[in-house]
Amino acid sequence: MNSSRTWKSGEICRISGTYRCENCHLAGREVTRSFEAGTIFPMCDSCPEKDVTWRLEKAVGPVRATA
């Protein structure tokens, strides 16, 4: 499990919950989105950057095992 609770766009979401775009957060914008386990993290619609970091804010389900 990712101990930092952050994932990059393109990685698979393992924990359903609400995530914050760290790039937007550092730029003074608050962008949060909900993702289901198994979803691939997308690029942020509000960021000009292609590669963004998503931080888990609130989990709503169990960790999903991936092979």
N, C-alpha and C positions, 0 to 999 in steps of 0.2 A: 504494500500500500504506500502511496505517496504521503510521506509524513509531513510535508510542508502544506498540504491541502491546496496546492495550486497545480493547474494543468495548462498546457499550451493548446492553441487551436490546432485541430487535426488529431488530438489524442481522444481516446474513448472515455466517456464519463462512466465512472464506476459507482458513484453515489448520487442517487436522485436528490435534488435539492435546488436551492437558490444560490446562484454564483454571481460574483461581482467582477467586472472587467477591471483588472489592475491598471492597465494603461490609461483608461478613462479616469480612474480614481486618482492617479498621480497627476493628471492634467486638470483636476478640480471638477470633474463630471462624475455623477453617480449613475452608473448603468448596471442594472441587475437583470438577470434572466433565469428562468427555471429550466432545468434539464433533467430528463429521465435517464436512469442508468442504461447504458448501451448506446446512447446518442454520441455522435462525434462532435466535439466542441467546434463551433464555427468561428469564423472571423467576426469581430464586433462590427455591427452596422454603424456605430458612432465614431469609430476610430479610423484615422487615415492609415495606420499601420496594418501590414498584412498579417503579422504574427503577434497574437495577443496572449496574455496570461489571464486565466479565469481562476478566482479564489472562491472556495466553498464558504458561503456565509451561514447557511442553515440546511442541514441534512433532513430529508423527509422519509428515508427508507434505508434498508440494509445495503451493505457493500455488495456489489455484484462481482463474482469471480470471473476472470477472463483468462483464456488460455493463450 
